[in-house]
Amino acid sequence: MSQKEDEANDQPVPETSRFEGGLDLDPSAHDNPTQSLEIALNTDDWDRALGAYRLLATGGVTIDLPLALAGKLGGVLEGAEMPLDAARVYREGAEKDLANPEAAALLFRAACLLLGPAYKPEPGADLLLFVTANFPRHHLATSAEQLFEMVQASDGQGVADFLAEQGIEHPDFPRSATVNDSEVPRPNRILGWAASERYPKLARIFQVVFWLNLVGFVIAWHQHDSLKNIDQIHPALRKAPRQRLAKKTKPLTLTHDGKDLLIKPKFDYVISGLVVSKDDYRTLGLSRGNLFMMDICLIWGSNALRRVHQKSASFEHHGNVCYSSWQGRDRVRNSELSNNHVLLTSDDLKDAFEDLERGDQIRIKGRLIDVLARPKNSAARPVELKTSTTRTDKGMGACEIIHVTELQLLARGNAIFDIWYRASFLLLVLQCLVLLTRFFLLPVGRKTQQAMAE
């Protein structure tokens, strides 16, 4: 035997590779997984190697690696708790170069995995016989023979202790106390699970649920605040708004939204109406520089009873004005429509107003007020805003400014669609988070899957 052969025979059994962190998202892993696998193994990039292997395995592509790279890949797969895949890679790599003494080490390692965590004792025993028969002068031949005798004698504990000395756990028996925990590879359970047979089935189910929920979300989004569905009109909407001279007309001074306000009460006010448009100045919790929390556009009386909202009439906010339009006989009476600037000084009402949607029927109680607003710590001239006190005016200045003290929900519009919309939105957010997690940990794209399928 030559000196080189002696050195080769002294090569240790391949160690499982340790790796942490996410996968490399190099686009080449999708374009050419085989090349990416070889590059990753040559550069000891275990995460990227495992990702490329999974792409190939999912697509059913045969992995053809030389013996040295097969040894590295087998170690990576062991670290990901994929013993059967590791054993197959070891065996196929060794079979390509049986003249190489290192082939014995890979075959012996494959046999140990088959006897232990892979639960394939018969193929494992056959590999042990192959090692002893074809590599009789290799130092592992004796170990293979001893392990084969334990298998033949059904010495399960003996096999488990022997495997533990090789750094391999036998699931059915406790590990030997002599095994050092620091020598056992840390598995990446997420990646190992993703390479299992269940993953493609669960991925397909997830895709179906995702697209169904997305379609449902779009439908609910169009319908949750639709005015076309509002058939029942609450009796309170038959009455016109009521206003009486305010009992307390003493101006109120307060600080609100970074401004010093002088509030001048004009009338006590009650209005019941159907919400046909809503302009929220606190979208996503961010102020758009407006003194008021929101504008609420309401209709009542014959507008509601004739159900102009279900016909050709439409309503929308632009700036601080609510505009209506219609066709033919579906005329909207301006005297039964108002745009209301909502001023809140009580936090208890904020959530209730934020929950309002088009189609809700509500009653608002408060006061019609004039407001004198001056920015704090500024010499700028104050801004005076005057409320409308009649329902017959129109255009700029025709909006009511209401200091709201009470909000009552008379009837919820599109209740089912609203619940559907909120639930599907939350589910969609959760699904997007799952997709992002999958993208960073398991970078498998549709293009790659199609290419492998072809």
Secondary structure, DSSP 8 states (H G I E B T S, - for coil): --HHHHHHHT----------S-----THHHH-HHHHHHHHHHTT-HHHHHHHHHHHHHTT------HHHHHHHHHHHHHTT-HHHHHHHHHHHHHTTTTSTHHHHHHHHHHHHHHTTT--HHHHHHHHHHHHHH-TTSTHHHHHHHHHHHHHTT-HHHHHHHHHHTT---TTS---TTS-GGGS----HHHHHHTSTHHHHHHHHHHHHHHHHHHHHHHHHHHTT-STT-----GGGGS--EEEE-S----EEEEETTEEEEEEEEEEEEEEEEEEEEEETTGGG---S-SSSEEEEEE-HHHHHTTGGGTT-EEEEETTEEEEE--TT----GGGEEEEEEE---GGGHHHHHT--TT-EEEEEEEEEEEEEEETT--S--EEE-----SS--STT--EEEEEEEEEEEE-TTHHHHHHHHHHHHHHHHHHHHHHHHHHHS---HHHHHHHH-
